[in-house]
């Protein structure tokens, strides 16, 4: 499975780097932040730092944001007032910048390899107090790392007694509990390596961790999300940067270009809706294709469960955004702001609806993994299993 995930991720990344970027002329966000601040990939070392700067200096690290607000191309104007992409300087600069899209030097390689966990961008720091709040020591995440490891070990130990045949024969209630345990296991399998990686980096490098850089350390557990948007916004970022570059941005640019051609004419509204909805669906389509490839490559299972699940999730995110702009959505937003009690009430109600939503949709996603007994292939990761059950 690890090989299938790696193959899917690398193949998507190669398509992004060697086809999408040269075709659009827009760099990946991992490098665009450096160009916008007057630096180039060769000007920073492989850890994303300017050799001549420090934490107290004018240049600090912060994440390359990958959300809806940052997806539109950043524009700037030269002395003649003509707009051009911010990462280009002049005619020669354009040629040089676009040539570097295909140039794999060590700095470029390290930046791309680290970017799923660490986001690099050089900008001016705001104040000493804000800088101090941004940085935490490795010991500050030690407890969380151990908790995630403890939870992963005991969940693996608990499910080690269940065979795929038994799981498929469970009643709906017990099957729901088993799927929930599988969801917790997936979260721990993602969070524990990330925290361990950050912890090891902090101790080996003897440096503090920048919370704006290590973005997965500040995201709350998605199991407490109150909307589909909140759930997926706090899910892991291991592949999100690829899907934004491969799916979201090209689709958004296409429909934005078509909408601007109309200039308020017939069909502008439909194009505006497509510009907002279809990029989101494109991201979930890529995710569905990757997961479909994994279950087929590893077990030769049917791919439809993965494609249908991520289509449902993409539609849920789009409908959530739409509902927030309706009269009912604005009323809920106003009521939430009236008091903390109202906020907690709506949060609990939203969480209950999300639990119901996952109870209905999660079995669709988990079916091939349960049918093939995925947990039986990773039991060796649990010291508890080695001590008590082996």
C-alpha positions as CSV (number, residue, x, y, z in Angstrom):
1,X,0.0,0.0,0.0
2,X,2.8,2.4,0.8
3,X,4.3,1.8,-2.6
4,X,0.9,2.5,-4.2
5,X,0.5,5.7,-2.3
6,X,4.0,6.8,-3.2
7,X,3.5,5.9,-6.9
8,X,0.2,7.9,-7.0
9,X,1.7,10.9,-5.3
10,X,4.9,11.0,-7.4
11,X,3.0,10.5,-10.7
12,X,0.7,13.4,-9.9
13,X,3.6,15.5,-8.9
14,X,5.5,14.8,-12.1
15,X,2.4,15.7,-14.2
16,X,2.2,19.0,-12.2
17,X,5.9,19.9,-12.6
18,X,6.4,18.8,-16.2
19,X,3.1,19.5,-17.9
20,X,0.8,21.8,-15.9
21,X,3.4,24.4,-14.8
22,X,5.1,24.8,-18.2
23,X,1.6,25.0,-19.9
24,X,0.2,27.6,-17.5
25,X,3.5,29.4,-16.8
26,X,2.5,29.6,-13.1
27,X,4.9,28.2,-10.5
28,X,4.0,25.9,-7.7
29,X,3.2,27.8,-4.5
30,X,6.2,26.2,-2.9
31,X,8.5,28.4,-5.0
32,X,6.2,31.3,-5.8
33,X,6.5,32.8,-2.3
34,X,10.3,33.1,-2.7
35,X,10.1,34.8,-6.1
36,X,7.6,37.3,-4.8
37,X,10.0,38.4,-2.1
38,X,12.9,38.9,-4.5
39,X,14.7,35.6,-3.7
40,X,15.2,32.5,-5.8
41,X,15.3,28.8,-5.0
42,X,19.1,29.0,-5.1
43,X,19.2,31.8,-2.5
44,X,18.0,29.6,0.3
45,X,19.4,26.4,1.8
46,X,17.5,23.1,1.8
47,X,15.8,23.9,5.1
48,X,14.2,27.0,3.6
49,X,16.3,29.6,5.3
50,X,18.1,32.6,4.0
51,X,21.7,32.0,5.1
52,X,22.1,35.7,6.0
53,X,19.0,35.9,8.2
54,X,17.9,34.6,11.6
55,X,14.7,34.5,13.6
56,X,15.4,38.0,14.9
57,X,16.1,39.3,11.4
58,X,13.8,40.8,8.8
59,X,13.2,37.5,7.1
60,X,11.3,34.7,8.7
61,X,9.6,31.5,7.6
62,X,5.9,31.2,7.2
63,X,3.6,28.9,5.3
64,X,2.6,29.2,1.7
65,X,-1.2,29.4,2.2
66,X,-3.2,26.9,0.2
67,X,-6.8,28.1,0.7
68,X,-9.5,29.7,-1.5
69,X,-8.2,33.2,-0.9
70,X,-4.7,32.4,-2.1
71,X,-5.6,30.5,-5.2
72,X,-6.0,33.4,-7.6
73,X,-2.8,34.5,-9.3
74,X,-1.0,37.3,-7.5
75,X,-0.7,40.3,-9.7
76,X,1.7,43.2,-9.6
77,X,2.4,46.2,-11.8
78,X,5.7,47.4,-13.2
79,X,6.7,51.0,-13.8
80,X,4.6,51.2,-17.0
81,X,1.5,50.1,-15.1
82,X,1.2,46.9,-17.1
83,X,0.2,43.9,-14.9
84,X,2.3,40.8,-14.9
85,X,2.8,37.8,-12.6
86,X,4.5,38.8,-9.4
87,X,7.3,36.1,-9.8
88,X,8.4,37.6,-13.2
89,X,10.8,40.6,-13.3
90,X,11.3,41.4,-17.0
91,X,11.4,39.7,-20.4
92,X,14.7,37.9,-19.5
93,X,13.3,37.2,-16.1
94,X,10.2,35.5,-17.5
95,X,12.3,33.2,-19.7
96,X,14.6,32.4,-16.8
97,X,11.7,31.8,-14.4
98,X,9.9,29.5,-16.8
99,X,13.1,27.6,-17.6
100,X,13.6,26.9,-13.9
101,X,10.2,25.1,-13.8
102,X,12.0,22.2,-15.3
103,X,15.3,22.6,-13.5
104,X,15.9,20.2,-10.7
105,X,18.7,21.5,-8.6
106,X,19.2,20.4,-5.0
107,X,17.4,23.4,-3.5
108,X,14.4,22.9,-5.7
109,X,14.3,19.1,-5.0
110,X,14.5,19.6,-1.2
111,X,11.8,22.3,-1.3
112,X,9.4,20.1,-3.2
113,X,10.1,17.1,-1.1
114,X,9.6,18.9,2.2
115,X,6.6,21.0,1.1
116,X,3.8,18.6,2.1
117,X,4.8,19.0,5.8
118,X,6.6,22.4,5.7
119,X,5.7,25.5,3.8
120,X,8.4,27.9,2.8
121,X,8.1,31.6,2.2
122,X,10.2,34.6,3.1
123,X,8.4,37.6,4.4
124,X,8.9,40.4,6.9
125,X,8.0,39.5,10.5
126,X,5.5,41.7,12.3
127,X,6.7,42.0,15.9
128,X,8.9,40.2,18.5
129,X,5.8,39.2,20.5
130,X,4.1,37.5,17.5
131,X,7.4,35.8,16.6
132,X,7.7,34.4,20.1
133,X,4.1,33.0,20.0
134,X,4.8,31.3,16.7
135,X,7.6,29.2,17.9
136,X,7.4,26.2,20.3
137,X,10.0,23.8,21.6
138,X,10.0,20.2,20.7
139,X,9.1,19.2,24.3
140,X,5.8,21.1,23.8
141,X,4.5,18.4,21.4
142,X,6.1,15.4,23.1
143,X,2.9,14.6,25.0
144,X,0.7,14.8,21.9
145,X,3.1,12.6,20.0
146,X,3.0,10.0,22.7
147,X,-0.8,10.2,23.0
148,X,-1.2,9.7,19.2
149,X,1.2,6.7,19.4
150,X,-0.7,5.3,22.4
151,X,-4.1,5.6,20.7
152,X,-2.7,4.0,17.4
153,X,-1.2,1.1,19.3
154,X,-4.3,0.3,21.3
155,X,-6.7,0.6,18.4
156,X,-4.5,-1.7,16.4
157,X,-4.4,-4.1,19.3
158,X,-8.2,-4.0,19.6
159,X,-9.0,-4.7,15.9
160,X,-6.3,-7.4,15.7
161,X,-8.9,-9.9,17.0
162,X,-11.3,-9.2,14.1
163,X,-11.0,-10.9,10.8
164,X,-12.4,-9.4,7.6
165,X,-15.1,-12.0,7.5
166,X,-16.2,-11.2,11.0
167,X,-16.2,-7.4,10.2
168,X,-18.3,-7.9,7.1
169,X,-20.8,-9.9,9.1
170,X,-21.3,-7.3,11.9
171,X,-24.6,-5.8,12.6
172,X,-25.1,-2.2,11.4
173,X,-24.4,-0.8,14.9
174,X,-21.2,-2.9,15.4
175,X,-20.0,-2.3,11.9
176,X,-20.4,1.5,12.5
177,X,-18.3,1.2,15.6
178,X,-15.7,-0.8,13.7
179,X,-15.6,1.8,10.9
180,X,-15.3,4.6,13.6
181,X,-12.3,2.7,15.0
182,X,-10.9,2.6,11.5
183,X,-11.3,6.3,11.1
184,X,-9.5,6.9,14.4
185,X,-6.7,4.6,13.2
186,X,-6.3,6.5,9.9
187,X,-6.1,9.8,11.8
188,X,-3.4,8.4,14.1
189,X,-1.5,6.9,11.2
190,X,-1.3,10.4,9.8
191,X,-0.8,12.5,12.9
192,X,1.7,10.3,14.7
193,X,4.4,10.3,11.9
194,X,3.9,14.1,11.4
195,X,4.4,14.9,15.1
196,X,7.3,12.4,15.3
197,X,8.9,14.0,12.3
198,X,8.6,17.5,13.7
199,X,9.8,16.3,17.1
200,X,12.8,14.6,15.6
201,X,13.6,17.8,13.6
202,X,13.3,20.0,16.7
203,X,15.7,17.9,18.8
204,X,18.2,17.0,16.0
205,X,18.4,20.6,14.7
206,X,18.1,22.1,18.3
207,X,15.6,24.6,17.0
208,X,12.1,25.6,17.8
209,X,9.2,24.8,15.5
210,X,7.5,27.5,13.6
211,X,3.7,27.0,13.9
212,X,3.1,28.9,10.7
213,X,5.5,26.6,9.0
214,X,4.5,23.3,10.5
215,X,0.8,23.8,9.7
216,X,-0.3,20.3,10.7
217,X,0.7,21.0,14.3
218,X,-2.0,23.6,14.7
219,X,-5.0,22.0,12.9
220,X,-7.5,20.6,15.3
221,X,-8.6,17.0,14.9
222,X,-11.2,16.8,12.1
223,X,-13.3,14.4,14.2
224,X,-14.5,17.6,16.0
225,X,-15.5,19.4,12.8
226,X,-19.0,20.9,12.6
227,X,-19.2,21.1,8.8
228,X,-17.7,19.3,5.8
229,X,-15.7,22.4,5.0
230,X,-14.2,22.3,8.5
231,X,-13.5,18.6,8.3
232,X,-11.5,18.8,5.1
233,X,-9.8,22.1,5.9
234,X,-8.2,20.3,8.9
235,X,-7.5,17.0,7.2
236,X,-3.8,16.3,6.4
237,X,-1.9,18.3,3.8
238,X,0.2,15.5,2.4
239,X,-1.4,15.7,-1.0
240,X,-3.4,18.9,-0.9
241,X,-0.7,21.0,-2.4
242,X,-0.6,18.7,-5.4
243,X,-4.3,18.7,-5.9
244,X,-4.5,22.5,-5.7
245,X,-1.9,22.9,-8.4
246,X,-3.2,20.0,-10.5
247,X,-7.0,20.4,-10.1
248,X,-8.2,23.5,-8.4
249,X,-6.1,26.2,-10.1
250,X,-6.3,25.0,-13.8
251,X,-10.1,24.6,-13.5
252,X,-10.6,27.9,-11.8
253,X,-8.4,29.7,-14.3
254,X,-10.3,28.2,-17.2
255,X,-13.8,29.3,-16.0
256,X,-12.5,32.7,-14.9
257,X,-11.1,33.3,-18.3
258,X,-14.4,32.3,-19.9
259,X,-16.4,34.5,-17.5
260,X,-14.2,37.5,-18.2
261,X,-14.7,37.0,-22.0
262,X,-18.5,37.4,-21.5
263,X,-18.1,40.7,-19.7
264,X,-21.5,40.5,-18.0
265,X,-23.2,38.9,-21.0
266,X,-25.4,35.9,-21.2
267,X,-24.1,32.9,-19.2
268,X,-22.0,34.9,-16.9
269,X,-23.8,33.7,-13.8
270,X,-23.5,30.1,-14.8
271,X,-19.8,30.5,-15.4
272,X,-19.4,32.2,-12.0
273,X,-21.1,29.3,-10.3
274,X,-18.8,26.9,-12.2
275,X,-15.8,28.9,-11.3
276,X,-16.5,28.4,-7.6
277,X,-17.9,24.9,-7.5
278,X,-16.0,22.9,-10.2
279,X,-12.5,23.6,-8.9
280,X,-13.6,22.1,-5.5
281,X,-15.1,19.1,-7.3
282,X,-11.9,18.7,-9.3
283,X,-9.8,18.4,-6.1
284,X,-12.1,15.7,-4.7
285,X,-12.1,13.9,-8.1
286,X,-8.3,13.7,-8.0
287,X,-8.4,12.4,-4.5
288,X,-11.0,9.8,-5.5
289,X,-8.9,8.7,-8.5
290,X,-5.8,8.4,-6.3
291,X,-7.6,6.3,-3.7
292,X,-9.3,4.3,-6.4
293,X,-5.8,3.5,-7.9
294,X,-4.6,2.4,-4.4
295,X,-7.4,-0.1,-3.8
296,X,-7.1,-1.5,-7.3
297,X,-3.3,-1.7,-7.4
298,X,-3.1,-3.3,-4.0
299,X,-6.1,-5.6,-3.9
300,X,-7.8,-5.4,-7.3
301,X,-10.9,-4.1,-5.6
302,X,-13.6,-2.2,-7.4
303,X,-12.8,1.6,-7.7
304,X,-16.4,2.8,-7.5
305,X,-16.5,3.0,-3.7
306,X,-13.7,5.5,-3.6
307,X,-15.0,7.6,-6.6
308,X,-18.5,7.8,-5.1
309,X,-17.3,8.7,-1.6
310,X,-15.2,11.6,-2.7
311,X,-17.8,12.8,-5.1
312,X,-20.3,12.9,-2.1
313,X,-17.7,14.8,0.0
314,X,-17.0,17.3,-2.7
315,X,-20.7,18.0,-3.2
316,X,-21.1,18.3,0.6
317,X,-18.4,21.0,0.7
318,X,-19.9,22.9,-2.2
319,X,-23.5,22.7,-0.7
320,X,-22.1,23.9,2.6
321,X,-20.6,27.0,1.0
322,X,-23.9,27.6,-0.8
323,X,-26.0,27.2,2.3
324,X,-23.8,29.7,4.2
325,X,-25.0,32.4,1.7
326,X,-28.7,31.7,2.0
327,X,-31.1,33.5,4.3
328,X,-31.0,30.5,6.7
329,X,-27.2,30.4,6.7
330,X,-26.9,34.1,7.5
331,X,-29.5,33.7,10.3
332,X,-27.4,30.9,11.8
333,X,-24.3,33.0,11.6
334,X,-26.0,35.9,13.3
335,X,-27.4,33.7,16.0
336,X,-24.0,32.2,16.7
337,X,-22.5,35.6,17.3
338,X,-25.2,36.6,19.9
339,X,-23.7,34.6,22.7
340,X,-21.3,31.9,23.6
341,X,-24.2,29.6,24.6
342,X,-25.6,29.9,21.1
343,X,-22.2,29.2,19.6
344,X,-21.8,26.0,21.7
345,X,-25.3,24.9,20.9
346,X,-24.9,25.3,17.1
347,X,-21.4,23.7,17.4
348,X,-22.9,20.6,19.1
349,X,-25.7,20.4,16.6
350,X,-23.3,20.7,13.7
351,X,-21.0,18.0,15.2
352,X,-24.0,15.7,15.6
353,X,-25.0,16.2,12.0
354,X,-21.4,15.6,10.9
355,X,-21.4,12.3,12.9
356,X,-24.6,11.3,11.1
357,X,-23.1,12.3,7.8
358,X,-20.0,10.1,8.4
359,X,-22.0,7.2,9.7
360,X,-23.8,7.2,6.3
361,X,-20.8,7.9,4.0
362,X,-17.7,6.4,5.8
363,X,-18.7,2.8,5.2
364,X,-18.7,3.5,1.4
365,X,-15.0,4.6,1.7
366,X,-14.0,1.9,4.1
367,X,-15.6,-1.1,2.3
368,X,-12.5,-2.3,0.3
369,X,-10.2,-1.7,3.3
370,X,-12.5,-3.7,5.6
371,X,-13.0,-6.4,3.0
372,X,-9.3,-6.9,2.7
373,X,-8.4,-6.6,6.4
374,X,-6.1,-3.6,6.0
375,X,-5.4,-3.5,9.7
376,X,-3.9,-7.0,9.7
377,X,-1.1,-5.8,7.4
378,X,0.1,-3.1,9.8
379,X,-0.2,-4.9,13.2
380,X,3.6,-4.9,13.5
381,X,3.5,-1.1,14.0
382,X,2.0,-1.7,17.5
383,X,4.3,-2.6,20.3
384,X,1.2,-3.5,22.4
385,X,0.3,-6.1,19.8
386,X,3.8,-7.6,19.9
387,X,3.6,-7.8,23.7
388,X,0.1,-9.0,24.3
389,X,-1.3,-10.6,21.2
390,X,1.5,-12.0,19.1
